[in-house]
Each structure stands twice: as structure tokens, then as C-alpha cells.
Amino acid sequence: MQLGRRSLLLAATAGTATAATAATAAPAAAEPRKGPVVIGHRGAAGWRPEHTAASYAYAVQTGADWIEPDLVPTKDHVLVVRHENEISQTTDVAGHPEFADRRTTKTVDGRAVTGWFTEDFTLAELKTLRAVERLPQVRNRNTVFDGREEVMTFQEVVELARRLSRSHGRTIAVFPETKHPTYFRSLGLPLEPKLAAVIRRERLGRRECVVQSFEPTSLQRMTGLGVPLWQALGTTGGPYDLPGRTYKEMMTPAGLAEIAEYADWIGPDKASLVGTSLLADAHAAGLRVGPYTFRAENQFLPAQFRRGSGANDFGDAFAEYALYYRWGVDAVVTDFPDLAVMARRG
């Protein structure tokens, strides 16, 4: 049995309370956070189907400081949380014959995508669907939860975060990402005004909300709200809203200085910090750094931390967290927030 495997398995089976149970439990004693912020990537996506109430509640129950909802709009312009606007991998839509004729092909950010899209459904229609595990071949254990959770709105995630904050005795921040904002703006379904409206209506402050996007102009539309902004950075290509601009250029000292004019954080792929000066350069520019996405399966780990022979066997995730913590990152974005919190404790 590889190092840390028993702890991983215990974490998978412990605390199986539903979102409602977690949200109404007696307040836990809050302890000061020491070390990087732990961000539950779409909740606790390693243990529950992503972007569900159960996933978010489990993330917080096991120690996450922030929870991340990806935002896409419905036909009636309500923000819902899905990994992508194409929902065949994250819902049971393909099993609904009443929606069969909505399967189509669209060009999203220059790429042809076939399936069912949130912008073709009203919120009421989406609420008839149920979430499923997006990576069933990787996380077969999560398929036991298929069909149990509905599609959430961003408003519902904010309300859940507030309930979880009260029940756990600490502030849980929401970390929304605007997905394909240029594409949705072209459809007359801009994300930023709806997101800003929720932030203002709910009076979300700096400790309760951080807005992220891969598109700089989306973030620049969110300035003045009083919440931190997070520039996400890819490993190849560049942001869709700035043709000709590359992420590589954005990660130079000059590019980081430009980001610092509107954002507080950068979120690079974790591999972008290996053997580079990016972390030091970003800190020198006054930016905090939160790499993504930390996972426990061998295929997502550096070779030296893999254990066993299977691509989806758990490796030594604790060693990877420890490495990045030593380097001085300010946050980690992870599918396994429980492991990140355990590693942070040392």
C-alpha cells in the first residue's frame, strides 16, 4: 500500500453528510489558517461529481477555504454552475428524449463542439436534469452519486457558502470563473453584469468572493466591485479575447506588471512554476499566486510522486503539496481539498 493511501481512502469514506446536513450542523470551532489558501476546485471534485451541493459541502467540511463555481448562462440569462456550457458530460441530458432535438454543433472560442448547451435551456428546464460524474473512467467511485443532484445557480452557491460559513464558524469564499465570456457576450448573454449584480446584492466583500477568468477584458469589466480579481493563465495559446497575445508573454515580468494593474492574483498551471522564475516574478509584481489543478491520481502527478502501476491509482499527493508549499505559493486549486489541508498542517 503506497504512502498516504490509507489516509486518502479514509477521507473518501468519512463525512458522507449531505449538503443539507453539513449546512445545518453545529458550528465548528474555527482555527486560524496557517499557510496557503486551499481552494476546492468545483467543490471536492475528486470525491463527488463537480459543481454539486454535495461536492461544495464536502469540500468545506474537509477544510477548504474557498469553493469554485464555473459560470455559464441559461437561455433566460441566469448564471448556473457547470464546467462548460456543453453539458453532456456533466448531466444526464442525453437520457432525456424531450431534449433530443437540442443536440447541435457550435463553435465556442474557435472550436467546434457538439452536444447540448446551457444557453439553449431555460433554468426551469435545466432543473429537470441531474448531475453525473464528468470523468467516470478516472473516478468510477464518484458514479455512485450520479443522478442525485440538480444543476445549481450561482445564487444558490452563494447562499450555500453563507450557510456553510455559519455552520463551520469560518468565512467560506466563493471563487467564480467567467467561462467563455466573449462568446456569451456575442450571444447577448454577458456574464459580467449578472455576476456583478449578485456580488452587489449579496454584499460580497473581499473575504467572501474572488472573481477569476482566463480573459483579461472580462476581469477588467469587474473592477470597482471591491473584490479581488484573479487572472487565470493557460499553458499554450492565449486568451480568446486578445488575439495575438500569448499566456507565455503574460507570464514575463512585463506581462505580470500589466496584470497587476487590474488583478490581485494569477492562477497558472502548476507545471508553469517548475524550473522557472514565475513565482518570484509574480511576487515581485505584487501578485499572489495560486497554481492549478492538484489531483491525487498518478496520471496528474509528476513522475517522482507516482505510486503503483495504474494511471488512476493514488500517488503521493502529499509530497507534491509539500513541494509547492515550500516554494511559497499563496493558494492551491485542488480536486482534493482534504488532502491539501492535511498537507498544510504538516
Secondary structure as GFF3:
##gff-version 3
##sequence-region A 1 346
A	DSSP	alpha_helix	5	13	.	.	.	ID=ss1
A	DSSP	alpha_helix	19	24	.	.	.	ID=ss2
A	DSSP	beta_strand	37	40	.	.	.	ID=ss3
A	DSSP	alpha_helix	53	61	.	.	.	ID=ss4
A	DSSP	beta_strand	66	67	.	.	.	ID=ss5
A	DSSP	beta_strand	70	73	.	.	.	ID=ss6
A	DSSP	beta_strand	79	81	.	.	.	ID=ss7
A	DSSP	three_ten_helix	93	95	.	.	.	ID=ss8
A	DSSP	three_ten_helix	97	102	.	.	.	ID=ss9
A	DSSP	beta_strand	104	108	.	.	.	ID=ss10
A	DSSP	beta_strand	111	115	.	.	.	ID=ss11
A	DSSP	three_ten_helix	118	120	.	.	.	ID=ss12
A	DSSP	alpha_helix	123	126	.	.	.	ID=ss13
A	DSSP	three_ten_helix	140	145	.	.	.	ID=ss14
A	DSSP	alpha_helix	154	168	.	.	.	ID=ss15
A	DSSP	beta_strand	173	174	.	.	.	ID=ss16
A	DSSP	beta_strand	177	178	.	.	.	ID=ss17
A	DSSP	alpha_helix	181	186	.	.	.	ID=ss18
A	DSSP	alpha_helix	191	201	.	.	.	ID=ss19
A	DSSP	beta_strand	211	213	.	.	.	ID=ss20
A	DSSP	alpha_helix	216	220	.	.	.	ID=ss21
A	DSSP	beta_strand	229	233	.	.	.	ID=ss22
A	DSSP	alpha_helix	247	250	.	.	.	ID=ss23
A	DSSP	alpha_helix	253	259	.	.	.	ID=ss24
A	DSSP	beta_strand	265	268	.	.	.	ID=ss25
A	DSSP	three_ten_helix	270	273	.	.	.	ID=ss26
A	DSSP	alpha_helix	278	284	.	.	.	ID=ss27
A	DSSP	beta_strand	288	289	.	.	.	ID=ss28
A	DSSP	three_ten_helix	298	300	.	.	.	ID=ss29
A	DSSP	three_ten_helix	303	305	.	.	.	ID=ss30
A	DSSP	alpha_helix	317	327	.	.	.	ID=ss31
A	DSSP	beta_strand	331	334	.	.	.	ID=ss32
A	DSSP	alpha_helix	337	345	.	.	.	ID=ss33
###
